[in-house]
Amino acid sequence: MSTFRPRFRPNRRSVLQGTGALFAGLTFLPRFSLAEEEKKLNFYNWDTYIGENTLAEFTDATGIEVKMDLYADNDELFAKLKGGNPGYDVIVPTNDYLERMIKADMVIPLDHAKIPNMSNIDPKFQDATFDPGRKYSIPYMWGTVGVGYRKSAVKEAPDSWKPLLDSDEYAGSIALLADQQNVLGAGLKYLGYSWNSTNKDELNKVADLLMKQKKNIKVFAPDNGQDLLAAGEVKICQEWNGDIKQVMTEDKDLNYIVPKEGSLVWQDTMAVPKGAPHPENAMAFLNFILDAKEGVGIATTIQYATANKAAREMMPADYQNNPVIFPPEDILAKCEPTLYLGEEAIKVRDEIWTRIRAS
């Protein structure tokens, strides 16, 4: 099962305009001596998912040269490492894939003593269901899936999954993600169940709901719901908050909410794969990533929510207080991370999804 999440595609001009003042006052960490490792780090990351200057600044601070390779989705990352680590030191799995990799003995425990900047992590991210005690990971960026809409095209601002999943109000103008995890999850939350339910009766109720609604859905969009919304081809869609925020900067008639029933709150992490050739350098890199000023540079570039509390507090108010990036706490409390449910549960969901798409 692929969990595909498009990463923020920054407008280079706006990024460069917005980061100059921040980096002007940046102070570098002092160089320090690590163990007898060569001064290299092999980083496996999503595209456009690091600060504009982060890697260069890490090299300047430590003398460690970084080579970064890119992958398109979590399945590619998992497949690359499943047969053995080809030489990577730091990876960026989403929370359910991290959990899967922990269970498969594919990542190593972190040495917290070498990552003192973990104190900068927001308290609500200091622990995690998928990684108790943060034994194997640090939190990186996080976000939500919700409802994007054109304000002038809706009768009233939506606050629920209902207009997408259980209404003909916008028949022919609805886009849902082409992803079983997120569509079934939204249906489960709308009906009052857990995003991670493995109950077949609950899942079948979602299937019935979606098959009834399918005639009103224009498209299951793999990577362009925000573009369809911006172009006026749909009035309302299910999308990642970062993708909607991107088009909102170009069109003030667009908006985004997390439904009152709750949704997905995803979290990308950084971890060290088993067999990493430079584990000491990896710990130094994780500590550097969690530096407050470095966190500002990363968040400014990516524009998803940072789990680095110290960095968030240094960001401008239009980032800190933006509900598209940081939903209200009462709504966020109803959201859940995707958990690794096991291969049998995934198979059941795949079968239900196939039935929905074929109906």
Stockholm file with secondary structure:
# STOCKHOLM 1.0

chainA/1-359         MSTFRPRFRPNRRSVLQGTGALFAGLTFLPRFSLAEEEKKLNFYNWDTYIGENTLAEFTDATGIEVKMDLYADNDELFAKLKGGNPGYDVIVPTNDYLERMIKADMVIPLDHAKIPNMSNIDPKFQDATFDPGRKYSIPYMWGTVGVGYRKSAVKEAPDSWKPLLDSDEYAGSIALLADQQNVLGAGLKYLGYSWNSTNKDELNKVADLLMKQKKNIKVFAPDNGQDLLAAGEVKICQEWNGDIKQVMTEDKDLNYIVPKEGSLVWQDTMAVPKGAPHPENAMAFLNFILDAKEGVGIATTIQYATANKAAREMMPADYQNNPVIFPPEDILAKCEPTLYLGEEAIKVRDEIWTRIRAS
#=GR chainA/1-359 SS CCCCCCCCCCCHHHHHHHHHHHHHTCCCCCCCCCSSCCSEEEEEEETTCSCSSHHHHHHHHHCCEEEEEEESSHHHHHHHHHTCCSSCSEECCBHHHHHHHHHTTCBCCCCGGGCGGGGGBCGGGSSCTTSGGGSSCEEEEEEEEEEEEEGGGSSSCCCSSHHHHSCSTTTTCEEEESCHHHHHHHHHHHTTCCTTCCCHHHHHHHHHHHHHHGGGEEEEESSCHHHHHHHTSCSEEEEEHHHHHHHHTTCTTEEEECCTTCCBEEEEEEBCBTTCSCHHHHHHHHHHHTSHHHHHHHHHHHCSEESBHHHHTTSCHHHHTCTTTSCCHHHHTTCBCCCCCCHHHHHHHHHHHHHHHHC
#=GC SS_cons         CCCCCCCCCCCHHHHHHHHHHHHHTCCCCCCCCCSSCCSEEEEEEETTCSCSSHHHHHHHHHCCEEEEEEESSHHHHHHHHHTCCSSCSEECCBHHHHHHHHHTTCBCCCCGGGCGGGGGBCGGGSSCTTSGGGSSCEEEEEEEEEEEEEGGGSSSCCCSSHHHHSCSTTTTCEEEESCHHHHHHHHHHHTTCCTTCCCHHHHHHHHHHHHHHGGGEEEEESSCHHHHHHHTSCSEEEEEHHHHHHHHTTCTTEEEECCTTCCBEEEEEEBCBTTCSCHHHHHHHHHHHTSHHHHHHHHHHHCSEESBHHHHTTSCHHHHTCTTTSCCHHHHTTCBCCCCCCHHHHHHHHHHHHHHHHC
//
